[in-house]
Amino acid sequence: MEKTSSELEKQVMVVLTERFPNSEKLNQGIKGLTTFVVECYRDLAKEITAGQDKYQKPVINGKAIQKELDQIGGYLGKFKI
């Protein structure tokens, strides 16, 4: 999961610079959004590896992933570029 998150981050940056080379404002917003999603993904990977969340509750893969996706989805629903 850590490797996948790093690849996602790199891909977004490459696409941004290729497709929107002169749109700094748009690129900054998308970079911020990418950083948020990638960090959530990395946190989830750490919790799964540790077997517990930051509150020391056991992590069950499917439930942990769904919880993280729900939290990301709630945030993204409010996000504006």
BAKOL-298013 format. One record per atom (N, C-alpha, C): x, y, z; atom name; residue in three letters; residue number from 1. Coordinates in pm, 1 decimal, padded with zeros to 6 digits. Each point is the difference from the previous one (the first is absolute). Last residue first. Example, Ala and Ser with C-alpha at 12.3 -4.5 7.8 and 13.67 -1.06 7.14 Angstrom:
BEGIN
+----------+----------+----------+----+-----+-----+
|        u |        v |        w |  a |   r |   k |
+----------+----------+----------+----+-----+-----+
|  01285.0 | -00225.0 |  00708.0 |  N | SER |   2 |
|  00082.0 |  00119.0 |  00006.0 | CA | SER |   2 |
| -00077.0 |  00109.0 |  00073.0 |  C | SER |   2 |
|  00029.0 | -00572.0 | -00007.0 |  N | ALA |   1 |
| -00089.0 |  00119.0 |  00000.0 | CA | ALA |   1 |
|  00090.0 |  00120.0 |  00000.0 |  C | ALA |   1 |
+----------+----------+----------+----+-----+-----+
//
This chain:
BEGIN
+----------+----------+----------+----+-----+-----+
|        u |        v |        w |  a |   r |   k |
+----------+----------+----------+----+-----+-----+
| -01220.7 |  02336.7 | -00571.8 |  N | ILE |  81 |
|  00124.1 |  00051.8 | -00058.5 | CA | ILE |  81 |
| -00032.0 |  00137.4 | -00058.7 |  C | ILE |  81 |
| -00231.4 | -00319.7 |  00415.8 |  N | LYS |  80 |
| -00017.1 |  00084.1 | -00119.9 | CA | LYS |  80 |
|  00136.2 |  00046.6 | -00047.8 |  C | LYS |  80 |
| -00265.1 | -00384.3 |  00362.4 |  N | PHE |  79 |
|  00120.0 |  00058.7 | -00058.2 | CA | PHE |  79 |
| -00032.6 |  00079.6 | -00125.6 |  C | PHE |  79 |
| -00291.6 | -00283.3 |  00286.6 |  N | LYS |  78 |
|  00004.1 |  00142.0 |  00036.2 | CA | LYS |  78 |
|  00112.4 |  00074.8 | -00069.6 |  C | LYS |  78 |
| -00065.3 | -00470.8 | -00050.6 |  N | GLY |  77 |
| -00129.6 |  00056.6 | -00032.4 | CA | GLY |  77 |
| -00007.1 |  00149.6 |  00027.0 |  C | GLY |  77 |
|  00377.0 | -00262.1 |  00126.0 |  N | LEU |  76 |
|  00000.1 |  00034.0 | -00141.4 | CA | LEU |  76 |
| -00132.8 |  00061.5 | -00043.9 |  C | LEU |  76 |
|  00044.8 | -00166.5 |  00443.9 |  N | TYR |  75 |
|  00084.5 |  00117.9 | -00021.3 | CA | TYR |  75 |
| -00008.0 |  00047.5 | -00145.1 |  C | TYR |  75 |
| -00219.4 | -00396.5 |  00112.3 |  N | GLY |  74 |
| -00063.9 |  00112.9 |  00067.3 | CA | GLY |  74 |
|  00076.7 |  00128.1 | -00021.2 |  C | GLY |  74 |
|  00188.8 | -00402.3 | -00161.3 |  N | GLY |  73 |
| -00116.9 |  00039.8 | -00078.4 | CA | GLY |  73 |
| -00072.6 |  00118.6 |  00060.5 |  C | GLY |  73 |
|  00354.9 | -00196.8 |  00239.8 |  N | ILE |  72 |
|  00051.8 |  00071.6 | -00117.3 | CA | ILE |  72 |
| -00116.9 |  00052.0 | -00083.6 |  C | ILE |  72 |
| -00113.6 | -00271.9 |  00360.7 |  N | GLN |  71 |
|  00054.4 |  00126.7 |  00047.9 | CA | GLN |  71 |
|  00053.1 |  00084.2 | -00116.4 |  C | GLN |  71 |
| -00150.4 | -00434.8 | -00096.3 |  N | ASP |  70 |
| -00113.3 |  00084.2 |  00041.0 | CA | ASP |  70 |
|  00047.5 |  00137.6 |  00046.1 |  C | ASP |  70 |
|  00326.1 | -00324.4 | -00097.8 |  N | LEU |  69 |
| -00064.5 |  00047.5 | -00122.3 | CA | LEU |  69 |
| -00119.7 |  00090.5 |  00031.0 |  C | LEU |  69 |
|  00214.6 | -00211.5 |  00360.9 |  N | GLU |  68 |
|  00088.6 |  00100.7 | -00059.5 | CA | GLU |  68 |
| -00062.2 |  00058.6 | -00126.6 |  C | GLU |  68 |
| -00224.7 | -00357.5 |  00207.4 |  N | LYS |  67 |
| -00003.2 |  00118.2 |  00086.9 | CA | LYS |  67 |
|  00083.2 |  00113.1 | -00061.0 |  C | LYS |  67 |
|  00011.6 | -00420.4 | -00212.5 |  N | GLN |  66 |
| -00127.9 |  00067.0 | -00021.5 | CA | GLN |  66 |
| -00010.2 |  00126.8 |  00083.6 |  C | GLN |  66 |
|  00380.6 | -00269.2 |  00060.8 |  N | ILE |  65 |
|  00001.8 |  00060.9 | -00133.2 | CA | ILE |  65 |
| -00129.8 |  00075.6 | -00024.5 |  C | ILE |  65 |
|  00031.1 | -00248.0 |  00392.1 |  N | ALA |  64 |
|  00092.5 |  00113.6 |  00005.3 | CA | ALA |  64 |
|  00002.8 |  00073.0 | -00133.4 |  C | ALA |  64 |
| -00247.0 | -00400.8 |  00032.2 |  N | LYS |  63 |
| -00065.5 |  00108.5 |  00073.8 | CA | LYS |  63 |
|  00088.9 |  00124.3 |  00005.1 |  C | LYS |  63 |
|  00175.2 | -00392.1 | -00204.4 |  N | GLY |  62 |
| -00115.3 |  00050.2 | -00074.0 | CA | GLY |  62 |
| -00066.4 |  00118.4 |  00068.3 |  C | GLY |  62 |
|  00377.9 | -00209.5 |  00231.2 |  N | ASN |  61 |
|  00027.7 |  00057.1 | -00131.8 | CA | ASN |  61 |
| -00120.8 |  00059.7 | -00070.5 |  C | ASN |  61 |
|  00054.4 | -00004.3 |  00516.6 |  N | ILE |  60 |
| -00044.0 | -00109.4 | -00085.7 | CA | ILE |  60 |
|  00001.9 |  00056.8 | -00140.8 |  C | ILE |  60 |
|  00231.4 |  00142.9 |  00495.6 |  N | VAL |  59 |
| -00033.8 |  00036.7 | -00137.6 | CA | VAL |  59 |
| -00036.1 | -00126.6 | -00075.5 |  C | VAL |  59 |
| -00010.9 |  00158.0 |  00552.8 |  N | PRO |  58 |
|  00043.3 | -00092.2 | -00104.3 | CA | PRO |  58 |
| -00048.0 |  00044.9 | -00137.4 |  C | PRO |  58 |
|  00105.1 |  00359.9 |  00379.6 |  N | LYS |  57 |
| -00109.3 | -00091.5 | -00032.8 | CA | LYS |  57 |
|  00048.3 | -00092.5 | -00110.7 |  C | LYS |  57 |
|  00239.5 |  00383.0 |  00211.0 |  N | GLN |  56 |
|  00032.2 | -00136.8 |  00038.1 | CA | GLN |  56 |
| -00117.9 | -00097.0 | -00016.7 |  C | GLN |  56 |
|  00043.6 |  00463.1 | -00150.1 |  N | TYR |  55 |
| -00066.5 | -00012.6 |  00130.4 | CA | TYR |  55 |
|  00018.1 | -00139.8 |  00057.8 |  C | TYR |  55 |
|  00163.2 |  00124.1 | -00433.1 |  N | LYS |  54 |
|  00067.9 |  00089.6 |  00094.6 | CA | LYS |  54 |
| -00063.1 | -00002.4 |  00139.2 |  C | LYS |  54 |
| -00063.4 | -00444.7 | -00283.1 |  N | ASP |  53 |
| -00002.1 |  00140.0 | -00039.4 | CA | ASP |  53 |
|  00067.1 |  00085.8 |  00106.5 |  C | ASP |  53 |
|  00119.5 | -00529.7 | -00139.3 |  N | GLN |  52 |
| -00084.4 |  00083.9 |  00085.7 | CA | GLN |  52 |
|  00005.9 |  00144.3 | -00047.8 |  C | GLN |  52 |
|  00253.8 | -00356.8 | -00197.2 |  N | GLY |  51 |
| -00111.1 | -00078.7 |  00051.7 | CA | GLY |  51 |
| -00090.9 |  00077.9 |  00093.7 |  C | GLY |  51 |
|  00415.1 |  00107.8 | -00277.1 |  N | ALA |  50 |
|  00007.8 | -00005.0 |  00146.0 | CA | ALA |  50 |
| -00110.7 | -00086.5 |  00060.2 |  C | ALA |  50 |
|  00001.5 |  00071.7 | -00468.4 |  N | THR |  49 |
|  00125.1 | -00066.6 |  00035.1 | CA | THR |  49 |
|  00011.7 | -00017.9 |  00151.2 |  C | THR |  49 |
| -00362.2 |  00247.9 | -00162.0 |  N | ILE |  48 |
| -00016.1 | -00141.3 | -00036.1 | CA | ILE |  48 |
|  00124.9 | -00078.6 |  00038.5 |  C | ILE |  48 |
|  00013.7 |  00464.7 |  00059.1 |  N | GLU |  47 |
| -00093.7 | -00060.4 |  00094.5 | CA | GLU |  47 |
| -00017.8 | -00148.7 | -00028.3 |  C | GLU |  47 |
|  00262.3 |  00253.4 | -00300.4 |  N | LYS |  46 |
|  00068.1 | -00014.6 |  00129.5 | CA | LYS |  46 |
| -00089.8 | -00067.6 |  00102.4 |  C | LYS |  46 |
| -00185.5 |  00106.1 | -00419.5 |  N | ALA |  45 |
|  00099.0 | -00106.9 | -00014.2 | CA | ALA |  45 |
|  00072.4 | -00024.8 |  00131.7 |  C | ALA |  45 |
| -00295.1 |  00366.1 | -00020.2 |  N | LEU |  44 |
| -00073.3 | -00126.8 | -00001.2 | CA | LEU |  44 |
|  00096.9 | -00117.7 | -00010.0 |  C | LEU |  44 |
|  00179.2 |  00427.1 | -00040.6 |  N | ASP |  43 |
| -00043.5 | -00024.3 |  00137.4 | CA | ASP |  43 |
| -00074.2 | -00133.1 |  00011.1 |  C | ASP |  43 |
|  00120.5 |  00147.4 | -00428.6 |  N | ARG |  42 |
|  00118.3 | -00043.4 |  00075.8 | CA | ARG |  42 |
| -00035.9 | -00029.5 |  00145.7 |  C | ARG |  42 |
| -00336.1 |  00177.5 | -00275.3 |  N | TYR |  41 |
|  00033.5 | -00135.0 | -00044.9 | CA | TYR |  41 |
|  00119.8 | -00053.8 |  00077.9 |  C | TYR |  41 |
| -00121.9 |  00445.4 |  00065.4 |  N | CYS |  40 |
| -00103.7 | -00087.7 |  00056.8 | CA | CYS |  40 |
|  00030.7 | -00145.5 | -00032.8 |  C | CYS |  40 |
|  00273.8 |  00320.7 | -00199.0 |  N | GLU |  39 |
|  00029.5 | -00012.6 |  00143.4 | CA | GLU |  39 |
| -00103.7 | -00087.1 |  00070.3 |  C | GLU |  39 |
| -00069.1 |  00100.5 | -00457.1 |  N | VAL |  38 |
|  00117.2 | -00086.9 |  00015.7 | CA | VAL |  38 |
|  00033.4 | -00019.8 |  00148.4 |  C | VAL |  38 |
| -00345.4 |  00303.7 | -00113.8 |  N | VAL |  37 |
| -00040.2 | -00137.7 | -00028.0 | CA | VAL |  37 |
|  00116.4 | -00096.8 |  00022.5 |  C | VAL |  37 |
|  00091.2 |  00465.4 |  00051.3 |  N | PHE |  36 |
| -00098.2 | -00046.6 |  00098.5 | CA | PHE |  36 |
| -00033.9 | -00147.4 | -00021.1 |  C | PHE |  36 |
|  00274.0 |  00211.6 | -00318.4 |  N | THR |  35 |
|  00072.2 | -00020.9 |  00125.9 | CA | THR |  35 |
| -00094.4 | -00054.7 |  00107.2 |  C | THR |  35 |
| -00191.2 |  00131.1 | -00407.0 |  N | THR |  34 |
|  00078.7 | -00122.5 | -00014.6 | CA | THR |  34 |
|  00074.4 | -00033.1 |  00128.3 |  C | THR |  34 |
| -00229.7 |  00407.9 | -00019.9 |  N | LEU |  33 |
| -00094.4 | -00110.9 |  00004.2 | CA | LEU |  33 |
|  00073.1 | -00133.5 | -00008.9 |  C | LEU |  33 |
|  00254.8 |  00386.5 | -00058.8 |  N | GLY |  32 |
| -00048.5 | -00008.9 |  00138.0 | CA | GLY |  32 |
| -00095.0 | -00116.2 |  00018.5 |  C | GLY |  32 |
|  00147.4 |  00097.0 | -00433.9 |  N | LYS |  31 |
|  00111.1 | -00053.9 |  00080.9 | CA | LYS |  31 |
| -00043.5 | -00016.5 |  00145.2 |  C | LYS |  31 |
| -00299.5 |  00209.5 | -00290.6 |  N | ILE |  30 |
|  00005.8 | -00143.8 | -00025.9 | CA | ILE |  30 |
|  00114.1 | -00064.4 |  00077.9 |  C | ILE |  30 |
| -00041.0 |  00466.7 |  00025.8 |  N | GLY |  29 |
| -00118.1 | -00064.8 |  00057.7 | CA | GLY |  29 |
|  00003.8 | -00149.7 | -00016.9 |  C | GLY |  29 |
|  00335.5 |  00255.3 | -00205.6 |  N | GLN |  28 |
|  00016.7 |  00002.6 |  00145.1 | CA | GLN |  28 |
| -00117.5 | -00067.8 |  00069.3 |  C | GLN |  28 |
| -00019.3 |  00054.8 | -00471.2 |  N | ASN |  27 |
|  00098.2 | -00100.7 |  00040.1 | CA | ASN |  27 |
|  00019.8 | -00003.8 |  00150.9 |  C | ASN |  27 |
| -00274.7 |  00336.8 | -00187.1 |  N | LEU |  26 |
| -00062.8 | -00131.4 | -00011.5 | CA | LEU |  26 |
|  00095.0 | -00108.6 |  00049.9 |  C | LEU |  26 |
|  00178.9 |  00430.4 | -00021.6 |  N | LYS |  25 |
| -00106.6 | -00005.0 |  00100.9 | CA | LYS |  25 |
| -00069.1 | -00136.7 | -00000.6 |  C | LYS |  25 |
|  00334.2 |  00092.4 | -00330.9 |  N | GLU |  24 |
|  00055.5 | -00016.4 |  00134.6 | CA | GLU |  24 |
| -00109.7 | -00015.4 |  00105.7 |  C | GLU |  24 |
|  00047.1 | -00056.8 | -00532.0 |  N | SER |  23 |
| -00111.9 |  00021.2 |  00091.2 | CA | SER |  23 |
|  00043.2 | -00025.5 |  00144.2 |  C | SER |  23 |
|  00240.4 | -00068.8 | -00436.2 |  N | ASN |  22 |
| -00008.6 |  00141.9 |  00035.3 | CA | ASN |  22 |
| -00112.0 |  00031.4 |  00099.0 |  C | ASN |  22 |
|  00101.5 | -00450.3 | -00177.5 |  N | PRO |  21 |
|  00129.8 |  00059.5 |  00031.9 | CA | PRO |  21 |
| -00007.6 |  00145.4 |  00048.5 |  C | PRO |  21 |
| -00309.5 | -00433.0 | -00068.5 |  N | PHE |  20 |
| -00031.4 |  00135.7 |  00045.0 | CA | PHE |  20 |
|  00127.5 |  00076.3 |  00036.6 |  C | PHE |  20 |
|  00014.1 | -00449.6 | -00178.2 |  N | ARG |  19 |
| -00129.2 |  00047.1 | -00051.4 | CA | ARG |  19 |
| -00032.3 |  00144.9 |  00035.6 |  C | ARG |  19 |
|  00413.9 | -00226.8 |  00141.2 |  N | GLU |  18 |
| -00017.0 | -00018.8 | -00143.9 | CA | GLU |  18 |
| -00126.3 |  00067.6 | -00052.2 |  C | GLU |  18 |
|  00102.9 | -00000.3 |  00465.6 |  N | THR |  17 |
|  00098.7 |  00081.9 | -00070.4 | CA | THR |  17 |
| -00013.1 | -00012.9 | -00151.4 |  C | THR |  17 |
| -00285.4 | -00263.3 |  00275.7 |  N | LEU |  16 |
| -00023.4 |  00142.9 |  00019.3 | CA | LEU |  16 |
|  00096.6 |  00085.0 | -00081.3 |  C | LEU |  16 |
|  00056.3 | -00471.7 |  00011.1 |  N | VAL |  15 |
| -00115.9 |  00039.3 | -00079.9 | CA | VAL |  15 |
| -00025.2 |  00150.0 |  00011.7 |  C | VAL |  15 |
|  00336.8 | -00183.3 |  00270.7 |  N | VAL |  14 |
|  00039.3 | -00005.3 | -00141.0 | CA | VAL |  14 |
| -00115.0 |  00048.4 | -00088.3 |  C | VAL |  14 |
| -00083.4 | -00042.5 |  00461.9 |  N | MET |  13 |
|  00091.0 |  00110.9 | -00026.2 | CA | MET |  13 |
|  00042.8 |  00004.7 | -00147.4 |  C | MET |  13 |
| -00264.2 | -00362.8 |  00149.8 |  N | VAL |  12 |
| -00077.5 |  00123.9 |  00000.5 | CA | VAL |  12 |
|  00090.1 |  00118.0 | -00034.0 |  C | VAL |  12 |
|  00204.8 | -00420.5 |  00051.1 |  N | GLN |  11 |
| -00081.4 |  00006.6 | -00120.9 | CA | GLN |  11 |
| -00077.6 |  00130.2 | -00008.0 |  C | GLN |  11 |
|  00251.2 | -00096.2 |  00392.6 |  N | LYS |  10 |
|  00086.1 |  00031.5 | -00115.0 | CA | LYS |  10 |
| -00081.4 |  00016.7 | -00127.7 |  C | LYS |  10 |
| -00226.6 | -00142.4 |  00390.6 |  N | GLU |   9 |
|  00047.5 |  00137.1 |  00016.4 | CA | GLU |   9 |
|  00084.3 |  00043.4 | -00120.8 |  C | GLU |   9 |
| -00137.9 | -00448.6 |  00023.4 |  N | LEU |   8 |
| -00114.0 |  00088.3 | -00024.2 | CA | LEU |   8 |
|  00043.8 |  00145.6 |  00004.8 |  C | LEU |   8 |
|  00313.6 | -00323.1 |  00124.1 |  N | GLU |   7 |
| -00021.6 | -00001.3 | -00144.7 | CA | GLU |   7 |
| -00115.5 |  00092.2 | -00037.9 |  C | GLU |   7 |
|  00085.5 | -00067.6 |  00455.3 |  N | SER |   6 |
|  00107.8 |  00079.5 | -00059.9 | CA | SER |   6 |
| -00015.8 |  00007.8 | -00152.0 |  C | SER |   6 |
| -00294.2 | -00276.5 |  00239.3 |  N | SER |   5 |
| -00027.4 |  00140.7 |  00030.8 | CA | SER |   5 |
|  00106.2 |  00090.8 | -00060.5 |  C | SER |   5 |
|  00054.7 | -00468.3 | -00037.8 |  N | THR |   4 |
| -00110.4 |  00047.3 | -00083.6 | CA | THR |   4 |
| -00029.0 |  00147.2 |  00025.4 |  C | THR |   4 |
|  00315.7 | -00216.5 |  00273.9 |  N | LYS |   3 |
|  00052.6 |  00014.6 | -00135.3 | CA | LYS |   3 |
| -00107.8 |  00057.5 | -00092.6 |  C | LYS |   3 |
| -00129.4 | -00109.9 |  00434.6 |  N | GLU |   2 |
|  00090.3 |  00116.9 |  00002.1 | CA | GLU |   2 |
|  00054.6 |  00027.5 | -00139.5 |  C | GLU |   2 |
| -00259.5 | -00383.3 |  00066.9 |  N | MET |   1 |
| -00081.7 |  00119.0 |  00000.0 | CA | MET |   1 |
|  00086.5 |  00126.2 |  00000.0 |  C | MET |   1 |
+----------+----------+----------+----+-----+-----+
//
